[in-house]
Amino acid sequence: MVWATVVALILLIPLVAMQFTDEVAWTLSDFIVMGVLLFGTGLTYVLITRSSSNTAYRFAVGIAVGTAFLLVWLNLAVGLIGSEDNPANLFYGGVLAVGFIGAIIARLQPRGMARALFATALAQLLVPVIALIIWKPSLEVTPGIVGVFILNGFFAALFAGSALLFRHASATGSKQDRRLE
C-alpha cells in the first residue's frame, strides 16, 4: 500500500507539469508504463530485503534495483545508443537478463549476488562495444560515441558498487554467523 501511494504521488509530478507547460506531453500509456516500473521496482526491493537485516545487503539491493530501473527508464524515454528506436538499445535487455539470471542462480545470497552484479557490470560495458561493431554510429547523434561509453561506464560502476556492497554483506554475514555458533 505504501508503494502504491508513493507511485501515485510521483506520477502526480508529470500530471501537474502537463497543466503548466507544453514541454511535458505524457500519454496514458506513459503513465501506465511508469507506474508499473515504479511499483515493480519498489515491490522488488521490499520482497528481496524483507528477510535481511544486513544494511550493506539492503543498500546493495537498492543500488542494483535502482540502477536497473534507471536503465529501463532512460532506454524507453530517449535510448542510450542513439534514439529510443535504435535496435542496439535492445542489448540492454541482455544486461538485465544477466543480473536476473545471476540472482536466481545465487538464490539472492550475498556472495553469489556479488558475482552476478560483477557479471552485470561487465555485460553493461560490452553493450556499446558490440553495438559499435554491429552498427556504424553517427558522430552527430547525441551523446556521441564517447558519451555512450561514459554513460555505460556510469551504469557499470553502479552495478559494480552494488557488487562490492554484496561482497561486504557476505563478509559481514559470515562474521555474524561465526559469533552465533
N, CA, C and O of each residue as an XYZ file, in Angstrom:
724
protein
N       0.816     -1.191      0.000
C       0.000      0.000      0.000
C       0.864      1.261      0.000
O       0.553      2.250     -0.665
N       1.954      1.199      0.762
C       2.845      2.355      0.840
C       3.428      2.659     -0.536
O       3.460      3.815     -0.959
N       3.893      1.611     -1.239
C       4.486      1.835     -2.564
C       3.462      2.366     -3.561
O       3.791      3.194     -4.410
N       2.244      1.899     -3.461
C       1.205      2.400     -4.366
C       0.978      3.895     -4.138
O       0.791      4.647     -5.094
N       0.995      4.322     -2.889
C       0.838      5.743     -2.573
C       2.024      6.549     -3.087
O       1.849      7.621     -3.667
N       3.231      6.030     -2.873
C       4.441      6.706     -3.352
C       4.406      6.845     -4.877
O       4.710      7.908     -5.418
N       4.034      5.769     -5.558
C       3.948      5.801     -7.025
C       2.928      6.836     -7.480
O       3.193      7.606     -8.403
N       1.772      6.858     -6.842
C       0.735      7.831     -7.212
C       1.234      9.267     -7.019
O       0.969     10.137     -7.848
N       1.953      9.508     -5.927
C       2.476     10.853     -5.678
C       3.542     11.233     -6.711
O       3.588     12.377     -7.162
N       4.386     10.289     -7.079
C       5.412     10.562     -8.088
C       4.758     10.852     -9.439
O       5.190     11.751    -10.161
N       3.726     10.095     -9.777
C       3.064     10.295    -11.062
C       2.260     11.598    -11.111
O       1.884     12.057    -12.189
N       2.001     12.185     -9.952
C       1.341     13.491     -9.940
C       2.252     14.589    -10.499
O       1.772     15.597    -11.016
N       3.567     14.385    -10.390
C       4.511     15.405    -10.861
C       4.342     15.672    -12.351
O       4.119     16.823    -12.727
N       4.438     14.648    -13.231
C       4.229     14.955    -14.647
C       2.794     15.370    -14.965
O       2.564     16.143    -15.895
N       1.829     14.860    -14.198
C       0.437     15.239    -14.432
C       0.230     16.731    -14.168
O      -0.412     17.426    -14.955
N       0.775     17.208    -13.064
C       0.673     18.635    -12.748
C       1.488     19.454    -13.746
O       1.045     20.515    -14.186
N       2.680     18.965    -14.104
C       3.533     19.687    -15.061
C       2.843     19.847    -16.414
O       3.030     20.856    -17.093
N       2.053     18.860    -16.800
C       1.329     18.943    -18.075
C       0.331     20.104    -18.075
O       0.003     20.642    -19.133
N      -0.144     20.484    -16.908
C      -1.120     21.565    -16.811
C      -0.479     22.942    -17.011
O      -1.151     23.902    -17.385
N       0.846     23.023    -16.753
C       1.520     24.318    -16.775
C       2.499     24.512    -17.925
O       2.972     25.626    -18.151
N       2.809     23.440    -18.654
C       3.763     23.569    -19.749
C       3.418     22.603    -20.866
O       2.831     21.545    -20.636
N       3.788     22.979    -22.067
C       3.567     22.100    -23.215
C       4.741     21.148    -23.442
O       4.664     20.255    -24.286
N       5.826     21.340    -22.689
C       7.014     20.512    -22.868
C       6.820     19.100    -22.327
O       7.482     18.166    -22.780
N       5.928     18.941    -21.372
C       5.625     17.623    -20.818
C       4.362     17.125    -21.498
O       3.285     17.692    -21.315
N       4.496     16.072    -22.278
C       3.353     15.540    -23.028
C       3.283     14.025    -22.859
O       3.645     13.273    -23.764
N       2.818     13.588    -21.702
C       2.683     12.165    -21.439
C       1.324     11.680    -21.916
O       0.323     12.391    -21.830
N       1.313     10.456    -22.421
C       0.058      9.803    -22.795
C      -0.353      8.873    -21.659
O       0.390      8.682    -20.697
N      -1.528      8.307    -21.784
C      -1.993      7.352    -20.777
C      -1.021      6.178    -20.670
O      -0.734      5.698    -19.573
N      -0.515      5.720    -21.819
C       0.420      4.590    -21.795
C       1.726      4.963    -21.077
O       2.330      4.109    -20.429
N       2.168      6.220    -21.183
C       3.359      6.663    -20.449
C       3.134      6.552    -18.942
O       4.006      6.088    -18.207
N       1.966      6.979    -18.496
C       1.651      6.889    -17.067
C       1.571      5.436    -16.608
O       2.032      5.101    -15.516
N       0.991      4.579    -17.434
C       0.867      3.165    -17.068
C       2.245      2.510    -16.991
O       2.555      1.815    -16.023
N       3.072      2.736    -18.016
C       4.411      2.141    -18.023
C       5.224      2.633    -16.830
O       5.862      1.831    -16.149
N       5.212      3.932    -16.570
C       5.978      4.465    -15.446
C       5.426      3.958    -14.127
O       6.196      3.659    -13.214
N       4.117      3.855    -14.007
C       3.524      3.313    -12.787
C       3.956      1.876    -12.538
O       4.295      1.505    -11.415
N       3.941      1.070    -13.596
C       4.367     -0.330    -13.463
C       5.851     -0.401    -13.101
O       6.246     -1.191    -12.243
N       6.669      0.422    -13.754
C       8.107      0.429    -13.447
C       8.373      0.838    -12.004
O       9.132      0.173    -11.298
N       7.759      1.918    -11.566
C       7.975      2.387    -10.199
C       7.470      1.382     -9.173
O       8.172      1.052     -8.218
N       6.253      0.901     -9.376
C       5.680     -0.055     -8.427
C       6.487     -1.352     -8.410
O       6.763     -1.904     -7.344
N       6.863     -1.839     -9.600
C       7.659     -3.068     -9.682
C       9.011     -2.924     -9.016
O       9.483     -3.855     -8.364
N       9.641     -1.768     -9.170
C      10.938     -1.518     -8.540
C      10.800     -1.528     -7.019
O      11.578     -2.181     -6.323
N       9.820     -0.811     -6.515
C       9.613     -0.774     -5.065
C       9.251     -2.129     -4.498
O       9.774     -2.533     -3.459
N       8.363     -2.831     -5.170
C       7.949     -4.156     -4.708
C       9.116     -5.133     -4.723
O       9.269     -5.928     -3.796
N       9.933     -5.083     -5.756
C      11.104     -5.954     -5.833
C      12.037     -5.697     -4.667
O      12.511     -6.635     -4.026
N      12.302     -4.432     -4.393
C      13.186     -4.084     -3.278
C      12.630     -4.631     -1.959
O      13.355     -5.252     -1.183
N      11.361     -4.398     -1.719
C      10.747     -4.829     -0.459
C      10.787     -6.351     -0.329
O      11.143     -6.871      0.728
N      10.427     -7.063     -1.386
C      10.396     -8.525     -1.315
C      11.777     -9.130     -1.085
O      11.911    -10.114     -0.358
N      12.802     -8.544     -1.701
C      14.152     -9.097     -1.557
C      14.743     -8.761     -0.195
O      15.416     -9.599      0.406
N      14.503     -7.558      0.302
C      15.183     -7.131      1.522
C      14.424     -7.432      2.808
O      14.987     -7.285      3.893
N      13.200     -7.836      2.721
C      12.426     -8.004      3.958
C      12.966     -9.097      4.871
O      12.698     -9.073      6.072
N      13.714    -10.048      4.337
C      14.242    -11.122      5.179
C      15.669    -10.855      5.648
O      16.257    -11.693      6.331
N      16.233     -9.707      5.295
C      17.611     -9.404      5.687
C      17.656     -8.145      6.531
O      17.012     -7.143      6.220
N      18.427     -8.214      7.604
C      18.626     -7.025      8.429
C      20.004     -6.408      8.160
O      20.357     -5.393      8.759
N      20.776     -7.020      7.263
C      22.111     -6.544      6.939
C      22.012     -5.261      6.111
O      21.462     -5.264      5.010
N      22.542     -4.181      6.645
C      22.437     -2.878      5.987
C      23.147     -2.862      4.641
O      22.621     -2.304      3.678
N      24.325     -3.459      4.556
C      25.066     -3.490      3.286
C      24.261     -4.240      2.230
O      24.221     -3.825      1.072
N      23.627     -5.328      2.615
C      22.798     -6.104      1.692
C      21.638     -5.251      1.184
O      21.341     -5.247     -0.010
N      20.986     -4.533      2.093
C      19.850     -3.692      1.716
C      20.276     -2.576      0.756
O      19.590     -2.299     -0.228
N      21.411     -1.942      1.052
C      21.920     -0.907      0.149
C      22.286     -1.500     -1.206
O      22.017     -0.896     -2.244
N      22.899     -2.682     -1.197
C      23.289     -3.330     -2.447
C      22.069     -3.619     -3.312
O      22.087     -3.380     -4.519
N      21.017     -4.129     -2.698
C      19.781     -4.396     -3.437
C      19.198     -3.087     -3.967
O      18.759     -3.020     -5.115
N      19.195     -2.053     -3.133
C      18.666     -0.760     -3.550
C      19.406     -0.194     -4.753
O      18.787      0.316     -5.687
N      20.729     -0.287     -4.729
C      21.519      0.227     -5.849
C      21.268     -0.604     -7.105
O      21.095     -0.048     -8.189
N      21.248     -1.921     -6.969
C      21.036     -2.791     -8.135
C      19.654     -2.577     -8.746
O      19.529     -2.430     -9.962
N      18.633     -2.560     -7.920
C      17.264     -2.387     -8.417
C      17.070     -0.975     -8.969
O      16.432     -0.793    -10.006
N      17.618      0.014     -8.280
C      17.515      1.394     -8.751
C      18.239      1.610    -10.075
O      17.753      2.330    -10.947
N      19.402      0.985    -10.218
C      20.150      1.093    -11.474
C      19.392      0.427    -12.614
O      19.330      0.961    -13.721
N      18.821     -0.728    -12.345
C      18.022     -1.407    -13.376
C      16.830     -0.543    -13.772
O      16.490     -0.454    -14.952
N      16.193      0.094    -12.790
C      15.076      0.996    -13.079
C      15.527      2.143    -13.986
O      14.885      2.432    -14.997
N      16.630      2.792    -13.621
C      17.132      3.904    -14.435
C      17.493      3.467    -15.845
O      17.248      4.188    -16.812
N      18.077      2.277    -15.953
C      18.458      1.752    -17.263
C      17.233      1.564    -18.158
O      17.246      1.947    -19.328
N      16.190      0.981    -17.607
C      14.962      0.769    -18.379
C      14.300      2.106    -18.698
O      13.869      2.333    -19.828
N      14.220      2.979    -17.719
C      13.553      4.266    -17.907
C      14.240      5.104    -18.979
O      13.583      5.606    -19.891
N      15.543      5.255    -18.874
C      16.268      6.032    -19.880
C      16.173      5.403    -21.265
O      16.035      6.095    -22.273
N      16.249      4.092    -21.289
C      16.181      3.397    -22.569
C      14.824      3.595    -23.235
O      14.754      3.797    -24.448
N      13.760      3.539    -22.466
C      12.424      3.751    -23.022
C      12.197      5.213    -23.399
O      11.558      5.505    -24.409
N      12.716      6.121    -22.594
C      12.457      7.541    -22.808
C      13.239      8.107    -23.991
O      12.662      8.730    -24.882
N      14.544      7.891    -23.995
C      15.372      8.518    -25.031
C      16.348      7.557    -25.700
O      16.918      7.886    -26.740
N      16.543      6.396    -25.130
C      17.523      5.455    -25.672
C      18.925      5.841    -25.232
O      19.250      7.025    -25.148
N      19.741      4.862    -24.956
C      21.117      5.134    -24.547
C      22.054      5.180    -25.741
O      23.067      5.879    -25.723
N      21.709      4.431    -26.777
C      22.506      4.422    -28.006
C      21.630      5.035    -29.088
O      20.677      4.413    -29.558
N      21.958      6.248    -29.472
C      21.124      6.935    -30.459
C      19.783      7.284    -29.848
O      19.717      7.765    -28.717
N      18.714      7.046    -30.591
C      17.369      7.337    -30.088
C      16.763      6.071    -29.492
O      17.353      4.992    -29.557
N      15.579      6.223    -28.913
C      14.905      5.060    -28.323
C      14.507      4.028    -29.371
O      14.187      2.891    -29.025
N      14.521      4.407    -30.642
C      14.163      3.498    -31.729
C      15.344      2.677    -32.241
O      15.149      1.775    -33.055
N      16.557      2.966    -31.788
C      17.743      2.247    -32.254
C      17.699      0.804    -31.744
O      17.589      0.591    -30.536
N      17.782     -0.188    -32.630
C      17.720     -1.587    -32.188
C      18.875     -1.984    -31.268
O      18.768     -2.983    -30.556
N      19.962     -1.235    -31.265
C      21.079     -1.543    -30.370
C      20.661     -1.435    -28.910
O      21.257     -2.080    -28.047
N      19.651     -0.634    -28.627
C      19.181     -0.474    -27.250
C      18.559     -1.755    -26.699
O      18.429     -1.910    -25.485
N      18.181     -2.661    -27.577
C      17.621     -3.939    -27.113
C      18.653     -4.788    -26.388
O      18.291     -5.679    -25.619
N      19.942     -4.521    -26.624
C      21.002     -5.267    -25.935
C      20.943     -5.060    -24.420
O      21.414     -5.905    -23.659
N      20.373     -3.949    -23.987
C      20.290     -3.701    -22.548
C      19.366     -4.695    -21.853
O      19.472     -4.906    -20.645
N      18.468     -5.299    -22.609
C      17.669     -6.391    -22.052
C      18.557     -7.546    -21.641
O      18.281     -8.232    -20.657
N      19.630     -7.761    -22.399
C      20.598     -8.801    -22.045
C      21.325     -8.482    -20.747
O      21.619     -9.381    -19.960
N      21.614     -7.209    -20.523
C      22.262     -6.794    -19.269
C      21.366     -7.146    -18.094
O      21.815     -7.721    -17.102
N      20.090     -6.793    -18.219
C      19.144     -7.101    -17.146
C      18.958     -8.603    -16.977
O      18.787     -9.088    -15.859
N      18.992     -9.337    -18.083
C      18.861    -10.800    -18.006
C      20.038    -11.408    -17.259
O      19.857    -12.341    -16.476
N      21.235    -10.895    -17.489
C      22.414    -11.394    -16.766
C      22.209    -11.208    -15.264
O      22.459    -12.124    -14.481
N      21.757    -10.027    -14.867
C      21.522     -9.773    -13.450
C      20.410    -10.634    -12.879
O      20.538    -11.166    -11.776
N      19.323    -10.773    -13.617
C      18.179    -11.551    -13.142
C      18.523    -13.033    -13.021
O      18.237    -13.659    -12.000
N      19.130    -13.587    -14.053
C      19.512    -15.000    -14.022
C      20.574    -15.242    -12.954
O      20.543    -16.254    -12.254
N      21.508    -14.311    -12.837
C      22.527    -14.423    -11.790
C      21.914    -14.423    -10.401
O      22.353    -15.173     -9.530
N      20.893    -13.580    -10.181
C      20.224    -13.535     -8.881
C      19.503    -14.841     -8.583
O      19.487    -15.301     -7.441
N      18.907    -15.438     -9.610
C      18.230    -16.724     -9.422
C      19.248    -17.806     -9.071
O      19.038    -18.584     -8.140
N      20.342    -17.852     -9.814
C      21.384    -18.851     -9.546
C      21.960    -18.649     -8.146
O      22.238    -19.619     -7.441
N      22.141    -17.388     -7.743
C      22.715    -17.069     -6.434
C      21.716    -17.271     -5.296
O      22.092    -17.258     -4.124
N      20.466    -17.454     -5.637
C      19.396    -17.570     -4.640
C      19.391    -16.377     -3.686
O      19.064    -16.499     -2.506
N      19.763    -15.223     -4.234
C      19.794    -13.954     -3.520
C      20.771    -13.927     -2.344
O      20.694    -13.044     -1.489
N      21.684    -14.891     -2.304
C      22.710    -14.916     -1.256
C      23.800    -13.900     -1.614
O      24.148    -13.763     -2.787
N      24.340    -13.193     -0.626
C      25.258    -12.087     -0.910
C      26.474    -12.446     -1.759
O      26.817    -11.701     -2.676
N      27.121    -13.548     -1.481
C      28.329    -13.901     -2.241
C      28.002    -14.125     -3.717
O      28.709    -13.628     -4.593
N      26.946    -14.863     -3.987
C      26.528    -15.113     -5.360
C      26.008    -13.853     -6.037
O      26.212    -13.652     -7.234
N      25.337    -13.008     -5.264
C      24.846    -11.746     -5.818
C      26.004    -10.838     -6.216
O      25.911    -10.112     -7.206
N      27.085    -10.873     -5.456
C      28.267    -10.085     -5.820
C      28.777    -10.522     -7.185
O      29.078     -9.687     -8.037
N      28.872    -11.817     -7.389
C      29.319    -12.326     -8.694
C      28.339    -11.941     -9.804
O      28.746    -11.539    -10.894
N      27.054    -12.070     -9.514
C      26.030    -11.736    -10.520
C      26.100    -10.261    -10.909
O      25.956     -9.921    -12.083
N      26.321     -9.394     -9.935
C      26.380     -7.960    -10.240
C      27.682     -7.576    -10.931
O      27.690     -6.655    -11.748
N      28.777     -8.255    -10.625
C      30.016     -8.014    -11.386
C      29.819     -8.441    -12.843
O      30.279     -7.762    -13.761
N      29.135     -9.563    -13.046
C      28.847    -10.016    -14.413
C      27.914     -9.025    -15.120
O      28.062     -8.772    -16.315
N      26.969     -8.478    -14.384
C      26.058     -7.488    -14.948
C      26.818     -6.226    -15.361
O      26.545     -5.650    -16.414
N      27.762     -5.801    -14.537
C      28.587     -4.629    -14.863
C      29.395     -4.886    -16.130
O      29.513     -4.009    -16.986
N      29.947     -6.086    -16.246
C      30.711     -6.437    -17.444
C      29.806     -6.435    -18.678
O      30.187     -5.924    -19.731
N      28.614     -7.005    -18.546
C      27.663     -7.013    -19.668
C      27.305     -5.586    -20.069
O      27.166     -5.284    -21.255
N      27.156     -4.717    -19.083
C      26.842     -3.309    -19.358
C      27.957     -2.663    -20.186
O      27.685     -1.903    -21.115
N      29.199     -2.966    -19.846
C      30.328     -2.396    -20.581
C      30.448     -2.963    -21.995
O      30.964     -2.296    -22.891
N      29.976     -4.184    -22.192
C      30.075     -4.816    -23.506
C      29.033     -4.310    -24.503
O      29.246     -4.399    -25.712
N      27.923     -3.786    -24.019
C      26.851     -3.347    -24.919
C      27.333     -2.322    -25.941
O      27.113     -2.529    -27.135
N      27.982     -1.222    -25.537
C      28.393     -0.259    -26.572
C      29.480     -0.815    -27.498
O      29.562     -0.426    -28.663
N      30.309     -1.719    -26.985
C      31.342     -2.333    -27.829
C      30.683     -3.165    -28.918
O      31.041     -3.059    -30.091
N      29.719     -3.995    -28.528
C      29.016     -4.830    -29.504
C      28.232     -3.959    -30.485
O      28.229     -4.216    -31.689
N      27.570     -2.931    -29.962
C      26.801     -2.033    -30.835
C      27.722     -1.320    -31.826
O      27.349     -1.119    -32.981
N      28.904     -0.943    -31.387
C      29.860     -0.263    -32.262
C      30.350     -1.194    -33.369
O      30.588     -0.765    -34.498
N      30.495     -2.469    -33.029
C      30.941     -3.449    -34.027
C      29.846     -3.730    -35.049
O      30.116     -3.820    -36.247
N      28.605     -3.870    -34.572
C      27.499     -4.246    -35.456
C      26.976     -3.059    -36.252
O      26.792     -3.161    -37.465
N      26.734     -1.936    -35.586
C      26.183     -0.762    -36.253
C      27.247      0.308    -36.384
O      28.065      0.505    -35.486
N      27.228      0.978    -37.482
C      28.135      2.101    -37.692
C      27.469      3.346    -37.117
O      26.461      3.809    -37.651
N      28.014      3.887    -36.047
C      27.358      5.017    -35.389
C      27.540      6.321    -36.146
O      28.478      6.502    -36.923
N      26.616      7.205    -35.890
C      26.711      8.555    -36.428
C      27.338      9.430    -35.351
O      26.907      9.402    -34.198
N      28.335     10.192    -35.714
C      29.009     11.043    -34.744
C      28.171     12.248    -34.344
O      28.443     12.878    -33.322
N      27.160     12.576    -35.135
C      26.338     13.744    -34.856
C      25.252     13.467    -33.822
O      24.734     14.402    -33.211
N      24.901     12.212    -33.617
C      23.809     11.878    -32.714
C      24.276     12.048    -31.271
O      25.320     11.528    -30.878
N      23.489     12.780    -30.493
C      23.792     12.990    -29.082
C      23.529     11.699    -28.334
O      22.504     11.076    -28.613
N      24.343     11.247    -27.425
C      25.501     11.878    -26.822
C      26.815     11.582    -27.544
O      27.873     11.979    -27.056
N      26.783     10.907    -28.680
C      28.009     10.580    -29.396
C      28.658      9.329    -28.818
O      28.233      8.820    -27.781
N      29.675      8.847    -29.487
C      30.324      7.595    -29.087
C      30.935      7.704    -27.694
O      30.733      6.830    -26.851
N      31.677      8.772    -27.460
C      32.317      8.948    -26.148
C      31.252      9.046    -25.057
O      31.392      8.438    -23.996
N      30.200      9.801    -25.312
C      29.121      9.935    -24.341
C      28.448      8.612    -24.020
O      28.099      8.350    -22.869
N      28.264      7.773    -25.041
C      27.652      6.448    -24.821
C      28.552      5.601    -23.928
O      28.063      4.922    -23.025
N      29.853      5.633    -24.169
C      30.775      4.864    -23.335
C      30.819      5.397    -21.901
O      30.886      4.615    -20.953
N      30.780      6.713    -21.738
C      30.768      7.293    -20.392
C      29.483      6.912    -19.664
O      29.523      6.533    -18.494
N      28.349      7.010    -20.346
C      27.067      6.658    -19.742
C      27.032      5.185    -19.333
O      26.561      4.848    -18.247
N      27.532      4.312    -20.205
C      27.581      2.888    -19.867
C      28.561      2.618    -18.733
O      28.333      1.736    -17.904
N      29.643      3.373    -18.700
C      30.587      3.248    -17.587
C      29.947      3.638    -16.270
O      30.214      3.021    -15.238
N      29.101      4.663    -16.300
C      28.375      5.085    -15.102
C      27.469      3.962    -14.594
O      27.468      3.648    -13.404
N      26.699      3.361    -15.501
C      25.824      2.255    -15.107
C      26.632      1.054    -14.617
O      26.265      0.415    -13.630
N      27.725      0.751    -15.304
C      28.579     -0.363    -14.881
C      29.157     -0.099    -13.492
O      29.261     -1.017    -12.679
N      29.532      1.148    -13.216
C      30.069      1.496    -11.900
C      29.010      1.302    -10.810
O      29.320      0.846     -9.709
N      27.767      1.650    -11.123
C      26.695      1.425    -10.147
C      26.493     -0.065     -9.878
O      26.355     -0.477     -8.726
N      26.475     -0.871    -10.939
C      26.344     -2.323    -10.744
C      27.539     -2.875     -9.978
O      27.370     -3.729     -9.107
N      28.742     -2.405    -10.288
C      29.941     -2.862     -9.576
C      29.908     -2.414     -8.115
O      30.319     -3.160     -7.227
N      29.421     -1.201     -7.866
C      29.282     -0.738     -6.485
C      28.320     -1.613     -5.701
O      28.561     -1.922     -4.534
N      27.247     -2.005     -6.334
C      26.306     -2.926     -5.696
C      26.989     -4.261     -5.408
O      26.799     -4.844     -4.341
N      27.785     -4.740     -6.363
C      28.510     -5.999     -6.171
C      29.459     -5.907     -4.980
O      29.566     -6.850     -4.196
N      30.142     -4.786     -4.841
C      31.056     -4.607     -3.708
C      30.299     -4.591     -2.386
O      30.775     -5.132     -1.388
N      29.128     -3.975     -2.376
C      28.314     -3.996     -1.163
C      27.820     -5.408     -0.847
O      27.765     -5.798      0.320
N      27.462     -6.171     -1.872
C      27.080     -7.567     -1.640
C      28.263     -8.353     -1.080
O      28.099     -9.187     -0.190
N      29.444     -8.084     -1.605
C      30.643     -8.764     -1.093
C      30.841     -8.408      0.381
O      31.144     -9.271      1.204
N      30.669     -7.143      0.695
C      30.791     -6.710      2.098
C      29.720     -7.378      2.963
O      30.003     -7.812      4.080
N      28.512     -7.457      2.455
C      27.427     -8.112      3.198
C      27.740     -9.577      3.430
O      27.400    -10.132      4.475
N      28.384    -10.205      2.463
C      28.770    -11.604      2.607
C      29.793    -11.766      3.722
O      29.679    -12.675      4.544
N      30.788    -10.893      3.755
C      31.819    -10.962      4.790
C      31.234    -10.641      6.156
O      31.575    -11.302      7.137
N      30.370     -9.651      6.243
C      29.738     -9.274      7.494
C      28.830    -10.383      7.994
O      28.815    -10.692      9.186
N      28.078    -10.976      7.091
C      27.191    -12.082      7.464
C      27.965    -13.276      7.980
O      27.530    -13.944      8.918
N      29.119    -13.552      7.368
C      29.935    -14.684      7.815
C      30.425    -14.462      9.231
O      30.424    -15.396     10.033
N      30.845    -13.240      9.560
C      31.314    -12.944     10.910
C      30.185    -13.097     11.913
O      30.389    -13.635     13.002
N      28.995    -12.629     11.557
C      27.855    -12.757     12.457
C      27.501    -14.217     12.676
O      27.191    -14.621     13.797
N      27.544    -15.022     11.600
C      27.228    -16.434     11.722
C      28.216    -17.135     12.648
O      27.824    -17.990     13.442
N      29.517    -16.772     12.547
C      30.534    -17.404     13.392
C      30.316    -17.038     14.865
O      30.545    -17.866     15.746
N      29.873    -15.798     15.138
C      29.625    -15.400     16.519
C      28.449    -16.160     17.123
O      28.424    -16.414     18.327
N      27.489    -16.519     16.302
C      26.323    -17.238     16.800
C      26.626    -18.689     17.123
O      25.927    -19.304     17.928
N      27.670    -19.249     16.497
C      27.967    -20.670     16.709
C      28.639    -20.917     18.040
O      28.954    -22.061     18.369
